[in-house]
Amino acid sequence: MIEKLKELFKYRQLIVTLVSRELKARYRGTVFGFLWSLLNPLLLLAVYSIVFAVILRNGNGRIEDIDLKGVDYAIFLFTGILPWLWFSSSILEASSVLTVHGNLIKKIRFPLEVLPMMVVFTNMVHFLLGLPILIAMIIFFGKMVHLTWWLLFFPVALAVQLVFTLGLCFLVAALTVHFRDLKDILSNLLTLWFFATPIIYPFMTPSIQNHKALVWVLTLNPLTHIMEAYHYTFVFGRLPHWKKLPVTFIAGLLMFYLGYLIFDKLRDTFVEEV
Amino acid sequence: MEMHPVVANNITKYYKKYSRKHKFLTLKSALVSRTLFSDLKKDEIFKALNGVSFQIEEGKTVSIIGENGSGKSTLLKILAGISKPTGGEIITRGRISALIELGAGFHPEISGRENIFINGIILGLSKKKIQEKFDDIVRFAELEEFIDNPVKSYSSGMYMRLGFSIAINVDPDILLIDEVLAVGDAAFVPRCLDKINEFKRQGKTIIFVSHDLSTVERISDEVIWLKNGNIEMQGYPKRVTDAYLEYIGNRSLKRAAEQHREEAGKHDGNEKNWGSQEIVIERVRMTSSDGTEKYLFQPNEPLSIEMDVCANVRHDDFVFGIGIFNSEGTRVYGTNTLIENLESRNIEGNVKVKITIPALNLINGSYYLDVAVHKRDGYPFDYHHFQHTFQVNSLHKDIGIVRVPHEWQFSGNIQFQKINEE
């Protein structure tokens, strides 16, 4: 495994090049350039803000001394939606990345693992580009939400999510080559996953905490703890949970190991199947 | 022990075809029918390569020829490291550049300049190295003016030139070329061949897959003929290509005879066949000088066309004609009895008409034969258009439409030596 990791590291130049190619190609010829990548999260933000902060307004409560209402709720939402989009877009794109780049696979000797990695890193760049907007929102509109030094823990959450997402993307990319309809199932699964992750609601909401089964389900979801870490660092101004996040990191490493293992096992079949 | 840059030991490649139902496999169907794991097992096996062994010496150019599906491209992909052999081992020493599909990694939306960097890195060059080679690449591709335009605006020729230019500038020790030159334009292909020759002079090893036997003979030191996944023959280029041509010829002989029989079988209602049928050409045969039926000829061989004709009523105004067309539909030759000043007097009942051509003098290829009987004013009794075919199989590679009879003569201080075919 260590050997393989070293090999992955060797491809960093290739990954950097491919990611910048993806980014350039995506925004080439559009007037607003990368602003388009923000359109999606902003639209989601608008919809959920209206639904949960205006229509279903009594669903919010005081969490960690912060009253999640109005603008503060929007900030809270945005904090979750940005990394969620990184995660879900990566998974969806990974499900087709090998078939889309079939030409590369069939005609050039090419380290295939670079392709799912390219997807994850490209979407990570989109995520990072959204962050200044989040921070600006907090600075200019935050009522009870303020920037704190705990923000420095953000890279930790990012790293945990990166490892987990990479692992899952390896798995998804490898399996979709053999089961083409996995792609369709995935988008449904992701919708389910979205609601099973504390993004539009805080994990600490009393109605969840009072429901044993819900707490169990959410605790088993690695993304819960990653989202919480983002919420803590950006919204609540607190140290991310010192036990849950490292455990999630280990789970992420396992996911990475498993995903890469399966990808590596199936690697030789891709040339013939894509 | 001498180290060869390419050594293939008993290479096999089996493509495992899934069972028929597997073609429609989805996860859902696998779960529903509970065959998830058995479906992943593959049952039918297609043997693309069946124990191929060879060694290539350093600096040699080796061509691989063979029919479609003989395993050429599979072998090249294995050499390039794109796919893995099922059995056996392949040892390659040095950097390999494979020209299998030019510009395979190009992204259409971004500029040629950026694509050069990206493609170069995909092919294993460092950024610095590409920087050094950049001007060479652009110059060779003749794309100075267009290098900052997005690649999607390139013509297919420009696309190919850029792909070729990057691939050869990777500075490989072993160059693999798969048929890519077939798509180049007339001006670029010779420059590619020049470049390949330059590689040869630099002592690099080249493996070349092509259907173009004349190029194969020109550039190779050795030819490998693959047939159904086995090496059928290997050795001196001319000897192998001639054996290959002969094999192809024998096979098309059978096919031509079959085709003739088939096409002669379908008669009425065919738009290739018209006329009033007052005089009917019932049967057309092509024969050699000894009268045996034959549809594959050497260029200098005699050919006879025999027609069984039946005139249902007596006629005094009729003309018999033939026409020979090449595969492009160009009339190679046409004549009839009227042109040759034979005035018709009488025809009735069953008769035989035969025209003999002492030597065809045609070049390699397939030909169509028209036969017809009509009135002097053109009113058709029976006209067979493109219904009969024959082949000319020549070991000469001369070009044009006909093989004009000729002879070389030299005088003075000039010397030739007949190429010894062994």
Interface residues (C-beta under 8 A of the other chain):
Chain A: Q13 L14 T17 L18 R21 K24 A25 R28 G29 N103 L104 I105 K106 K107 I108 R109 F110 H178 F179 R180 D181 L182 I185 D268 V271 E272
Chain B: Y15 L25 T26 L27 K28 A30 L40 K77 A80 G81 I82 S83 K84 I96 A98 I100 E101 A104 G105 H107 E109 I110 E114 F117 I118 I121 I122 L123 S126 K127 P150
